[in-house]
Amino acid sequence: MNHKIFEPQNNLAEWVKCYWTLESAFENTPLKNTIIPDGTMKLIFHYGDTYKHYPNEKESIILPKCFLIGQLTRPYIVEPLGVTGSFVVRFQPNGFLPFANISIKEIQNTAVPIDKVFGKDGEEIGNQILNANSTSERIKLIETFLLKKLTDKNTIDNIVKSTVDTILNANEQLSVNELSKQNNINRRQLTRKFSSTIGLSPKQLSKTVRIQNTLKTLLTKEVTSLTELAYENEYFDQAHFIKDFKEFTGLTPKEFYGEQLKMSLIFDSKK
């Protein structure tokens, strides 16, 4: 599988975290992939064949060619239906708000067709990106589109942005009470702001960041025991770690380790 990451231009970096592409022949793509929550929303354009999503063991849904994926709070299982060719816009945790005309909280774990997000403009940009001849052309198209939509930069809430930065950069897990005290805001107010701006609560984002850090540890280091892995990533004990891990991945750490881990980090980057 060929996976590449690209940075946005500077005047979009506050809202867009990165772009990435994924290309793979059908025979080289695992039958089912687990997308792990990472605290970001994404616009996804399948210029190759699309994917099927499994909301549970009995149901399946054919995903649109172009769509917005809301914040994930649980593993999102997908299956390729042919050749993979995907272009993805990965927003900052609080970065989609200036472009939103739908409730961010209400689209958790949901794929929303791009025309439902942006109307006729969404349908047009979707077709342009699907028909583009290169990644550089796709990036130019989406950046022009987003800059036109970016009419009110003040919709980014400074308290939310500051709290997000704290969560992303902290070397320890901070409680919602600690985060609210740092920003001199009531706990309930902070949670409401997060819910409407990001689609997650501060606690949910903190747990998501921690599980992503844990997955990076599994990918980049040789782990000798689950206890070591749990303590290194600030879990209170091994039982707490296994519970959270299964909540986000659908599997225990031992079940998840290996090729499944590599596939589930597709949406992640070092940025």
N, C-alpha and C positions, 0 to 999 in steps of 0.2 A: 504494500500500500504506500502511495506517495502522498505525504502530508507536509504542507509548507505554510509558514506563518509570515504575515506582512504587517508592517506598522501603518497606522493612519497618518494623514498629514497633520501638522501641528495644531491647526485650528479646529480639528475634530477630536483630538486626543483626550480632551476632558470627558467626552461622551463615548467614544469608540475605543475599545481596548486593543483590538487587532482584527485583521481579516485572516482567514485561512482557507486553504483548498485541500480537498481530499480526492484522490483519483485511484481507482483500482479496478482491475478486471474482475468479473463476477467470481471466477474460480479462485481468486486470491483473497476474497473477502469472507470473513467468518459468517456463518449462517445467521447468527443473531449477535447483535452488539448491545452492550449495556451502556447507556449514557448516564453518567453520574452527575448529580447536582453540583454546580460550581459557583452559584451565586450570580450568574449573569444571564441576560436574555439575548436571543440571537435571531437574526434574519438568515434564513437558509434558502439557498437557490440550488435546486438539483438540475444542473444542465446535462447530467447523465440520466440514467433511469432513477425513478423515485424509490422510496423505501416504504415498508409496511411497519406499522406500530402495533404492539401488543399491550393494551391497557391491563389485561389480565390473561389468565391461562386459556380462557375460552373464546375471547374476542380478538379481532384484528381489524385495523383501519389502514387503508391506503392513504399515505400522506400526500399533501399537495406538492406540486413542483416548486412552489415558492410560498414560504410561510414564515410567521414569527412564532418562535417557541417561547412560552412564558417561563417564569421561574420554576425550576424543578425542586420538589421537596421529597422525591422518591426516585428510584431507578426508572429509566425510560428505555424500554426494550424495542429495538428496531431490527428489521431484516431487509437486506438489499434485494431488489427485484430484478437486478441486471447489473450493468456496468455502472460503477460509482463515479460520478463527477459532481462534486459539491463545492459551492462557494458560500462562505459563511461570514457574516458580520457579527462579531462578538462585542457587545456593548459593555461599558463599565457597569458595576452593580447598580448604580443610580443613573446610568447614562441614557436609558431609553425614554425617560419622562418627557423631555422637550419634543419628542416626536409622537407621543402617544395621544390618541383620541379615543381610547378605550380604557377601561379600568384595569390597571396592571395587576391588582390583587386578584381579580376574578378570572384571570387566564393562567393561573398556576397549573403546571403540568398539562398545558393545552397547546396544540398547534393551530394557529389562526391563519387562514389563507390571507395572502398579502393584500388582496382587494378588500378584505374586511377591515384591514388596518388602515390603508391609505386610499381606498376607493379606486377610481379610474386611474389615478396617478400610480397606485401600487401595481395595478395590472400592467401598465405601460412599462414601468421600470423592471418588472419581473420578466417581461418578454424581451426587453433589451439585454438584460444580463444573461438570460438563457441563450440568446443568439450571438453573444459576443464571442470573439475569436481568441481572446487571451485573458489571463488574470489581470494584467495591467489595464486592459480595457474595462473589465468588470469593476475594478477599484475606482477608476475614473468616473464611471457611470454612477456608482452608488454614492461616491463622495459629492458629486454635483447634486444629486437628488437630496441627500441629507442636509447639505448646506442651504438649499432652497427651503427646506422644511424648518430649519433652525431659526425661527423668528423671535424667540424669547429665551435668551440664555439665562435669565433670572429665575426660570422655573427650577433650576437646581437649588435645592435647599442646603444652605451652608452648614446647618447643624447635622443634617443627614450625611452630607459629604465628609464632614470632620469625623463623625462616628464611624463611617465606612472605612476611612483611612486608618483610624485607630484599630479597628478589627483586623484589617488586612496586614498591618505592620506590627501588631503586638506580639511579643514573645511568650505571652501567657493568655489564658482564657479569662476574659473580663465578664462579670455579670452585667445584666441590664441595669441594675442599680448603680454599679460603678460607672457604666457608660453614661447614664443620665446625669450623674453628679459631675462628671468631667465637663459636660456641656451645659450644666445649670438648667436642666429641663426636667419636668415631671416624667416619671417612667412611662405612664400611659400615653402622654403626649408624644414621647419619642417613638413608642411602638406604633402609634397611629401614623406618624410621619413616615416611618419605614414602610409600613404596609401599603400606603398610597403611592410612595415614591419608588420603591424597589420591588414590592410584591412579596417581601419576606419580613419577619420580625427581626430585631437585632439578635435574638437568641438563635433563630434559624440560620441567619447569615454566619454567625460565629461557628455554629456546628458544621456548616457547609465548608467554610474555610479550613477548619480543623481536619475534616475528612479528606479534603484535597491535599493538604500537607502530608497526611498519613499515606495517601496513595503515592505521592512523590517519593516518600521515604522507601516504600516497598519497591518502587521502580529503580531508584538510584543507589540504594545501599543494601548490603547483605544483612538481613535481619535474622538474629539467632533465636529469638523467642517473641511471642506475642506480648508478654509482660514488658519486655524492653521497648517494643514498638509503642505500646500504650503509654508508658511513662514518658517516652521521648516526645510524644505529641500531646502531653498535658491531660491525659485521661486519668480520672481518679483511681480506677482499677481496671483489671482486665475484663471483668464482666460488663462494666459500663462501655468499654471500648468495643467489645463484640456486639453489644446491643445497638450502638450508634452505627457501626459499620454495616450491619445487616439492614438497618433502616434505610441507608443511602444506596447500598449496592444490591440488596436482595439476597446476599450470600454471606457466609462467615468469611473471615480473612483467609483461612486455609482453602476454602472452596474457590475463592476469588483469585487467588494468586496464580500468575502465569500469563497465558495469552489473553485471558479475559481482562486482566489489569491493563495491558498495553492498549487494547481496543477502547477501554473505558476512559482513557486519558486523551482521546482525540480532541475534545473540546478545550483541553487545558493548554497553557503555554507558560513560558518563563516570564512573561510580561506582567 
